[in-house]
């Protein structure tokens, strides 16, 4: 049986990466258990796709935030991945 979503599809955008990932992991566990009807599996997959896209977007935002701006001697501005 598909777990009741903690948050509606329209509210997924407000989830943190960690919240979305937790819900996605719960969906995968339910799918792996094999106790769902076909309709429930389809609904879980659709929701999982939405959650995955949200997680991907959050990761992309994080990558952007950890890039450093490099200004070369000729005043050319580029970005480079920040390495610590």
C-alpha positions in Angstrom: 0.0 0.0 0.0 1.3 3.5 -0.9 2.0 5.6 2.1 -0.1 8.7 2.4 2.0 11.6 1.1 3.0 14.0 3.9 2.7 16.9 1.5 0.7 17.4 -1.7 2.3 17.5 -5.1 1.8 21.2 -5.4 3.7 21.7 -2.1 6.7 19.6 -3.0 8.6 22.8 -4.1 8.6 23.9 -0.5 10.4 20.7 0.7 14.0 20.7 1.7 16.3 18.3 -0.1 16.3 16.1 3.0 12.5 16.0 3.3 12.0 15.2 -0.4 14.7 12.5 -0.3 13.1 10.9 2.8 9.7 10.7 1.1 11.3 9.3 -2.0 13.1 6.6 0.0 9.8 5.7 1.7 8.1 5.3 -1.7 11.0 3.1 -2.9 10.6 0.9 0.2 6.9 0.5 -0.5 7.5 -0.4 -4.1 10.2 -2.9 -3.1 7.8 -4.6 -0.7 5.5 -5.5 -3.7 2.3 -5.0 -1.7 0.7 -2.4 -4.0 -1.9 -2.6 -6.7 -1.0 -1.5 -10.2 -2.8 1.8 -9.7 -0.9 2.4 -6.4 2.4 1.6 -8.1 1.7 4.0 -10.9 0.8 6.8 -8.5 4.0 6.1 -6.4 6.1 6.2 -9.5 4.6 9.5 -10.7 5.1 11.0 -7.2 8.7 9.6 -7.1 9.4 11.2 -10.4 8.3 14.6 -9.1 10.3 14.2 -5.9 13.4 13.1 -7.9 13.1 16.2 -10.1 12.8 18.4 -7.0 15.9 16.7 -5.4 17.8 17.2 -8.7 16.9 20.9 -8.7 18.0 21.4 -5.1 21.3 19.7 -5.9 21.8 22.0 -8.9 21.1 25.0 -6.7 23.7 23.7 -4.2 26.3 23.3 -6.9 25.8 26.9 -8.0 26.3 28.2 -4.4 29.6 26.4 -4.0 31.2 27.7 -7.1 33.7 30.5 -6.7 34.0 33.5 -8.9 37.4 33.9 -10.5 38.5 37.3 -11.9 41.6 36.9 -14.1 44.2 39.6 -14.7 42.5 40.7 -17.9 39.2 41.2 -15.9 37.6 38.1 -17.4 35.1 36.7 -15.0 34.6 32.9 -14.7 33.3 30.5 -12.1 35.1 27.4 -10.9 34.0 24.7 -8.6 35.1 25.5 -5.0 37.5 22.9 -3.7 38.3 22.6 -0.1 
